[in-house]
Amino acid sequence: MPSICINTIINQWTSENIKLSPPATTESIKTTEEIIDFQFPDDCKEFYLKMDGFAD
């Protein structure tokens, strides 16, 4: 998922007053991958580095 697509999604949600969580850190993603013994695809990591879910 290219950055421009991620930014479009984030902008749409923000314009709809959807509260987003702050971005994940590279370290938190790596730790999660180790815990669940799974490596996220790069586009998923890029997404989580921009926002880490919803605040509500």
C-alpha positions in Angstrom: 0.0 0.0 0.0 1.8 3.2 -1.1 2.1 6.1 1.3 -0.2 8.2 -0.8 -3.0 5.7 -0.3 -2.4 5.5 3.4 -2.4 9.3 3.7 -5.7 9.4 1.7 -7.3 6.9 4.1 -6.0 8.8 7.2 -7.3 12.1 5.7 -10.7 10.6 5.0 -11.1 9.2 8.5 -9.8 12.5 10.1 -12.3 14.5 8.0 -15.1 12.2 9.4 -13.9 13.1 12.9 -12.7 9.5 13.6 -10.1 9.6 16.3 -6.9 7.8 15.4 -4.3 6.4 17.7 -0.7 7.7 17.4 1.7 5.8 15.1 3.3 2.6 16.3 7.1 2.6 16.7 9.4 0.3 14.8 10.3 -1.3 18.1 6.7 -2.0 19.0 6.1 -3.6 15.7 9.2 -5.7 15.9 8.3 -6.8 19.5 4.8 -7.8 18.4 6.2 -9.8 15.5 8.4 -11.7 17.9 5.6 -12.3 20.3 3.2 -13.7 17.7 6.0 -15.3 15.6 4.8 -13.6 12.4 6.4 -10.9 10.3 4.0 -8.3 9.0 4.2 -7.4 5.3 6.0 -4.1 4.6 2.8 -2.3 3.6 1.2 -3.2 6.9 4.2 -1.9 8.8 4.1 1.3 6.8 0.4 1.7 7.8 1.0 1.1 11.5 3.9 3.6 11.4 1.4 6.2 10.3 -1.4 5.3 12.7 -1.9 2.5 15.1 -5.6 1.9 15.1 -8.5 3.9 16.4 -8.6 5.9 19.7 -12.1 4.7 20.6 
